[in-house]
Amino acid sequence: MEDLIKKILTETIIDSSVTVEGGESKYTVKVISEIFKDKTIIERHKIIYAALDSYIKSGEIHALTIKSLTIDESNNI
């Protein structure tokens, strides 16, 4: 499932760097993309949730921790 989540997010959020960790329906995703520039945390998370909506509704993803960053934000960590 980790590979599938990464594939979906990479295809949905063009020019992004995606890492996924977890298992047993509980995952942490870190997405770095310039698409997040000038967006609130809620707006960023909505983009990610929308991409994974069917898996969340089916229960295949039960818990999702999201880290959504621009390139500049990721360089300052």
C-alpha positions as CSV (number, residue, x, y, z in Angstrom):
1,M,0.0,0.0,0.0
2,E,2.9,2.4,0.7
3,D,4.0,2.1,-3.0
4,L,0.4,2.7,-4.2
5,I,0.0,5.8,-2.0
6,K,3.3,7.2,-3.3
7,K,2.3,6.5,-6.9
8,I,-1.1,8.2,-6.5
9,L,0.4,11.3,-4.8
10,T,3.3,11.6,-7.3
11,E,0.9,11.4,-10.2
12,T,-1.6,13.8,-8.7
13,I,0.9,16.4,-7.4
14,I,3.2,16.9,-10.4
15,D,6.9,17.6,-9.7
16,S,6.6,16.5,-6.1
17,S,8.8,14.5,-3.8
18,V,6.8,11.9,-1.8
19,T,7.8,9.6,1.1
20,V,5.4,7.2,2.7
21,E,5.9,5.3,5.9
22,G,3.6,3.0,7.9
23,G,1.4,0.0,7.5
24,E,-1.7,-1.7,8.8
25,S,-3.9,1.2,7.4
26,K,-1.9,3.9,9.3
27,Y,0.4,6.0,7.2
28,T,2.6,9.1,7.4
29,V,3.1,11.0,4.1
30,K,5.6,13.7,3.4
31,V,5.0,15.7,0.3
32,I,7.3,18.4,-1.0
33,S,6.0,20.5,-3.8
34,E,5.8,24.1,-5.0
35,I,2.0,23.6,-5.5
36,F,1.7,24.3,-1.8
37,K,3.2,27.7,-2.1
38,D,0.8,30.4,-0.7
39,K,-1.7,27.7,0.5
40,T,-2.8,27.1,4.1
41,I,-2.1,23.8,5.8
42,I,-5.8,23.0,5.4
43,E,-5.7,23.7,1.7
44,R,-2.6,21.5,1.4
45,H,-4.1,18.6,3.3
46,K,-7.3,18.8,1.2
47,I,-5.2,18.2,-2.0
48,I,-3.7,15.1,-0.4
49,Y,-6.9,13.8,1.1
50,A,-8.7,14.3,-2.3
51,A,-6.1,12.2,-4.0
52,L,-6.5,9.3,-1.5
53,D,-10.3,9.7,-0.9
54,S,-11.4,6.3,-2.1
55,Y,-8.8,4.5,0.0
56,I,-9.8,6.5,3.1
57,K,-13.5,5.8,2.5
58,S,-12.9,2.1,2.0
59,G,-10.9,1.9,5.2
60,E,-7.7,0.8,3.5
61,I,-6.2,4.0,4.9
62,H,-7.5,4.5,8.5
63,A,-5.1,7.1,9.8
64,L,-3.1,9.6,7.8
65,T,-0.4,11.9,9.2
66,I,0.5,14.6,6.6
67,K,3.6,16.7,6.3
68,S,3.2,19.1,3.3
69,L,6.0,21.5,2.5
70,T,7.3,23.7,-0.2
71,I,10.9,23.2,-1.4
72,D,12.0,26.3,0.6
73,E,10.2,25.0,3.8
74,S,11.9,21.6,3.4
75,N,15.3,23.2,3.1
76,N,14.8,25.1,6.3
77,I,14.1,22.0,8.4
